[in-house]
């Protein structure tokens, strides 16, 4: 990935290193690597980071020079690309697929499929997940095509204008129908995989809005839109349970009633979907909105029910 910068009058006398750090937002470690690889050019000639700039000098760097592979195993698999540019690629992750390789699972991961896709397109074998979803959560996952873009995109997702929006089918109807769950979350000591709400946990805030309440025999289920203010592990799932409306199909955070309803409605995996990711593209400064269509299971479930709130036709 090539970055260029044309020196202005006010850049006269500055070192190339200053441009790398301030204008191109290149980290110290990456600047050292680019210097070592001879990947910094001015006017077509390789230079060191202490090169003194003159007006109209064109600085050109290859931020991928000397980058180690990300460790993913390139595999061919079906992926639905939602967005792509020179440095980023977003896909719609299906439920049941893990985001990246782990000690327990090296193959069949979303990161492997994306790496395989990039390899087939001649774009190398490196990709990094910028955000991650639980195995059984579907929706938008953003990947960076190199470490430089991973750092910039990760920073972009932490800004105030970034937005992560989810939709979920939950048991019952939350009270109130719209609001905010502000409950700290921590690991459960007895079961390390589980999280619980606790005053001594990490701050966790989830905003939610009920879009519809539906009747199924003697049970009610609701369709929620949720937005994360923080990003704790299992946050939405834990907060939904704390709200008294666990996500249907969730095998970790459930009640007996929600589990029975999930079975009756034929929901085999948690009905949680990352529907929208909004952020400012790091290089262009333009707003980006990435939308992943709801999976078919949402409409399949709602077609088995009758809408009771709001009192309008579906």
Secondary structure, DSSP 4 states (H G I P E B T S, - for coil): -EEEEE--GGGTT-BHHHIIIIIS---HHHHHHHHHHT-EEETTEE--TTPBP-TT-EEEEETTTTPPP-----------EEEE-SSEEEEEEPTT--SS--SS--SS-HHHHHHHHHHHTTS-S--EESS---TT-EEEEEEESSHHHHHHHHHHTTSTT-EEEEEEEEES--SSSEEEEE--EEE-SS-TT-EEE-TTSB--EEEEEEEEEEEETTEEEEEEEEEESS--TTHHHHHHHHTT-PBTT-SSS--HHHHHHHHHTT--S--EEEEEEEEE-TTT--EEEEE-PPPHHHHHHHTTSEEEESSS--
